[in-house]
Amino acid sequence: MIQNQKCKLATIRRHSKAGFSLIELLVVVAVILIIAAIAIPNYIQAKMRGNEASAAQSLRTISTAELVYSTTYGMNFSSTLLQLSGSGVNPTPNNAGLIDQVLASSIKQGYIFTYTPLTTDSQGNTATFSINADPLTSGTTGQRHFYTDQTNVIRSNIAAPAGPSDLPL
C-alpha cells in the first residue's frame, strides 16, 4: 500500500513538471504583447520615413530625367511621366527610358506622383511643369507632401499638398 502511494506520488510529480502552467504561459504572452506594443509604432514611423526619403529621391530622379530629356531631344520637357519611361533600347521622345516603369505608373512606395505640364512653347512642347508627391494614406504611408518643378528645388509641406511657396528641403 505504501509503495503504491509512492508510485502515485511520483506519477503526479512527473506530470506536474512535464509542461508549463497556465500562469507561466500568460506571463510569456503578456511580455510578448508589451514588446510588440513598443516595437510596432517605431516600425511604422521608420517605414514612413523610408517612404518619404524614397519620394524625395524619386522627385530628384524625375527632375534629372526631365533635364536629360530636354537636352537629348532638343525640346523643352516631356508631357507625361510615361514619355520618360520605356525600355531604353531604342529611345525616342515617347519612350525615353530615363525612369523605371514603377515610377512612371505614378505610384511608388506609398506615394502618388502627379505630373502636371503648366505651360507650352510655340510648338506645343511643355515649357514648365510641376510634380507633386503625396502620401496615399497620410499618417500611414507618409506624413510630408513634396513638390518640385523645372527649377529642381524640392519643397515639402506637412499639412497639405506642397507647392512652389513651401520651404525647400
N, C-alpha and C positions, 0 to 999 in steps of 0.2 A: 504494500500500500504506500509506504513512504517512498519507495523507489518509483512508483507510478506517478506520485505527485511531483517528484523531481523531474521526471520526463516531461510532464505537462508544463512545469515552470520553465524549463529550458526551451520548450517549443514556443511558449509565449514570448520569451526574451528574443528568440531568433526572429520571430515575425515583427516585433516592435522595432528592431534595428534594421530591418530589411529595406525600408524606404523613408521618404520624408513625411513629416506630419503636415497637416493642412496649414497650420500656423507658419511653418517654415516656408512653404510654397507661397503663401500670401505675402510674407515679408519680401521674398525674392521678386515677386511680381510688382509689389509697391516700389521697390528700389528701381526696377527697370522703367516703370512709368515715370518716376521722378527724373531719371536721366533723360528719357525721351522728351519730357516737358521742357527741359532746359535746352536740349540739342536741336529740336525741330525748328523753333523760331530762329535760331542762329543759322541753320541751314538755309532757311527761306531767305533771310537777309543776304547771305552770301550769294545765293543764286540770283537774286535781284540785282546785286552789284555787278555780277558777272554779265548779266543780260544788258545792263546799262553800258558797261565797257564795250561790249560787242556792238551795241547800237551806235555808239560814238565812232568806233573804228569803221563800221560799215558806211557811215556818212563820209568819213575820210576817203574810203575806197571809192565811193561813187563820185565824189568831187574830183579825185585824181583821174578817174576814168573819163570824166567829162573833159578835163583838160587834154588828156591824150586823144580823145575823140576829136576835139576841136582842132588840134594840131595835125592829126593824121589825115582827116578828111577835108580840111580847109573850109569847114563851115562852123557855125557857132557851136551849138550843143545839141545833144540828142533830144528828141521829143518825148521819148518814153524810156523807162528802165530796160525794157525788153530789147531796145536797139543796142544797148551797151553789152548785153549778154550774147550768148551764142557759143558755138564750138571753137571758134578762133582758128579753124583750119583754113578757110578762105574768108578772111574778114571783109566785110562790106559795111557801109553806113547803117544798114538794118540788122547786121549780125556781126558786131564788132569784136565780140569775145573778150571784153575788158573786165566784166564782172561775172560771177558764177550764177547759175540758174536759180539757186535758192534766194539770193539777194534780189534778182530780177523779178521773182514772184511776189515781192513786196512784203513778205512776212519772214522774219528770221529771229530766232531765239527770243520769242515773247514780245517782239516789237513789230509794228506795222509801219512800212515806209511809204510815204505819199510823195510822189514826184509831180511837180506842177510847173509846166512851161508858163512863164509870165508874159514875155514879150517876144515878138518875132522881128526879123530883119526884113528888108525889102524883097528877099527871095523866099520868104516864108519859113526860114530856119529859126530855131529857138535861139534868142539872143540872151535872155535871162531866165533863170529857173529858181525854184525853191524845193527843198526836200525836208519833210517832217518825219521824225521817228517818234512814234507814240506807243506806250505800252498797250498790249492787248487787254490786259486787266490791271488797271492801276492799283498798286499796292501788293500785287501778287507777282506779276512778271517784270515789273519795274516801277519806279516811282517818278523818275525825271522824264521830261519830254525834251527832244532835241530838234534843232533846226540848223540848216545851212543853205547857202545859195552859191552863186558863181564866185563870190569872194573867198570861198573855202574856210570861212570862220564858223566854227561850230558853237552854237549857243544852246543854253538849256533853261528850262523853267520847271519848277517842281509842282506848281499848282494847275497849270493849263498848258495847252499846246504852245510850244516855243515859237518865237517869231524874230524878225530882224532887230527888234529893240531890246531883246533879252541879253543878259550878260554872257560873254563868251566863256568857254571852258578854260 
